[in-house]
Amino acid sequence: MISQMNFFLLTGLLIFGIGALGLLIRRNLIICFMSIELMLNGVNLIFVTFSHYLQSAVGVLYVLFIMALAAAEVAIGLAIILLIYRLKGTVDMDSLNTMKG
């Protein structure tokens, strides 16, 4: 039988892995952006798990910092993606070449 701590660690690792796989495979900027958010959420779950089992508040503090960082990333990232879509007409990473102009 799998213990409760191992369940949460494996779930966090699975969420992180799905995010990493989505970042490597998909070419849409929105999907890649959501994959980064999945990776951050997987790490948050692992931090909270260790924080609970070690009876320490340090992991929760890291989670709060990562959540604040993710909120800033969403605000700035979506604004950049929207600007790229307005300028280029697509959010496909293969068709974007910002060095050409």
Residue pairs with C-beta under 8 A, 6 or more apart in sequence:
2 10
5 49
5 53
8 45
8 46
8 48
8 49
9 46
9 49
11 45
12 42
12 43
12 44
12 45
12 46
12 49
13 42
13 46
14 42
15 38
15 39
15 41
15 42
15 45
16 38
16 39
16 42
16 43
16 46
17 42
18 35
18 38
18 42
19 35
19 36
19 37
19 38
19 39
19 40
19 41
19 42
20 35
20 39
21 35
22 31
22 32
22 34
22 35
22 38
23 32
23 35
23 36
23 39
26 32
26 35
27 92
27 93
27 94
28 91
28 92
28 93
29 81
29 84
29 91
29 92
29 93
29 96
30 81
30 91
32 93
33 77
33 78
33 81
36 73
37 70
37 73
37 74
40 66
40 69
40 70
43 66
44 63
44 66
44 67
47 59
47 60
47 62
47 63
47 66
48 59
48 60
48 63
49 59
50 56
50 59
51 57
51 58
51 59
51 60
51 63
52 59
81 91
84 91
84 96
85 91
88 95
88 96
90 96
